[in-house]
Each structure stands twice: as structure tokens, then as C-alpha cells.
Amino acid sequence: MRPGQDQRAVSNLVDNAIKWSPPGGAVLVRVDAAGVLSVADQGPGIAPDDLPFVFDRFYRAESARSLPGSGLGLAIVRQIAEAHAGSVRAEPLRPGVRLVLALPAAT
């Protein structure tokens, strides 16, 4: 992994959660025993029709098109994950969404 890529992926996930959480809302960051990172917010969530596309470059859900952003943050996370045989996924919550990043352990 190139230096800083792991920090970039984590930063993008946390920034996304902060962006979508309401004022006073919580952002929950967890790392489990296997090293899988999850970042959950209390925002409006992701519509089921948008879920397959949230990690695509430049994709912006209709509800997000009036807000700042380029649609690259989550795409960069996916690119980093896939470049290192890892994965990233979005899990709907009520309210919010949980983004889960799994990268293989360094040997």
C-alpha cells in the first residue's frame, strides 16, 4: 500500500459521515478484531436505487446534487480497497448508513 492510502480511505469515510450527519448527530467509527473498519452516520441514508452506485466515480444521488462534493470520495475508497484485495460496502441503517472497509492484514 502506498503511504497515506489507508489514511485517505479512512478520512474519506469519516468526512462523508460528517457531511451527511445532522447537526448534533453522532458518527460512530469502529474497528473490529479482524481490522474491519465501519463508519456509521445518522443522516438520511442512501436510497435503495442509489446503493449499487455510491462507490462509482462522479455518482451523485439526486438528493445530493445540490450539496457540495464531486462524487469522488467514496470512489477513491473503493479504488484503494480493490487495489489491495479488499472491499467496501454500504449498509442501510435507520437512520443513516454504515460504510464498511475491509483490507487484508499486512504481512
N, C-alpha and C positions, 0 to 999 in steps of 0.2 A: 504494500500500500504506500503510495506516495505520501510524504509528510503532510499532515494537515487535512487529508481527505476524511479521516474519521471525524475530526472536529467540525469540518464543513458539513458533513451529513447530519451530525447531532445538532449543530447550530441551525440548519435549515428546518429541521423538525420542530425544534423549540420555537424558533421565530414564527413558524406557521401557526403553532398552537396559540402563541401570544396574540397574533394578528386576529384570530377568529374567536378568542375568548371574550366574553362581555366584560365590561369594567367590573372589577371585584371578583371575576371568575377565577377558578383555580386551573393551573396547568400541573399535571401530575407526570413526573418523569421517574421511570423505574428501570432498573437493570436486574434481570433475574439471575439465578445461579449459573445458567448457561451463557450469560453475557448478552442476552437478547434485550435490546432497549425498546421501551414503549413510552410514547408521549401522548397523553390524553388531554383534551381540552373540553370546555363546557360550552362551546359555540353552537352554531345552528346545525352542525353536522354536514354530511355530504349526501346529496340526493342519490337514491339507488341508480338512477340512469347515469350519474356522473362517476360513480365508483370505478368503473373499468378504465377511466381516462385520467384520473387525477395525477398519475405519475408520467403522463405524456408531456413532451416539450410543448410549451406555449398554451397548453389547455387551460382554459378558464371557464369554470361553471358559469352559467347565466347569472346566478346570484352574485358572482364575484367580479363581474366585468366592470362594474362602476367603482371598484376599490383599487387601491394601488397594488402593483405587482405585475410581473411579466409572465407568470406561468412557468417559471424555470426552477424554482426552489425544490419542489418535490421530484421533478425530473432529474435534477442533479443527484438527489439522494438515491434514486433508482439506479442511475448510471454508476455511482460509486459502489452500491451494493452488488450489482451484477458483475462489475469488473473484478470483484473479489469473491466470486462464487457465493454471494449472499442473497438476501431477498428483503423486500419491503412490502408491506401491505397496509391497507386501511380497513379498520373495523368500526362500523357504526356504533355509536353509543346513544343514550337518551339522557341528557342532551350531549351533543358533541361527537367527537370521533377519536379513535385511538390509532396512531400510526406506529407500526412495529417494524424495527430494523434488526435483522439477524445477519451477522457477519461471522464467518468461521474464525475460530481462535487462531492466533498467530502461533506458528511452531518454531 
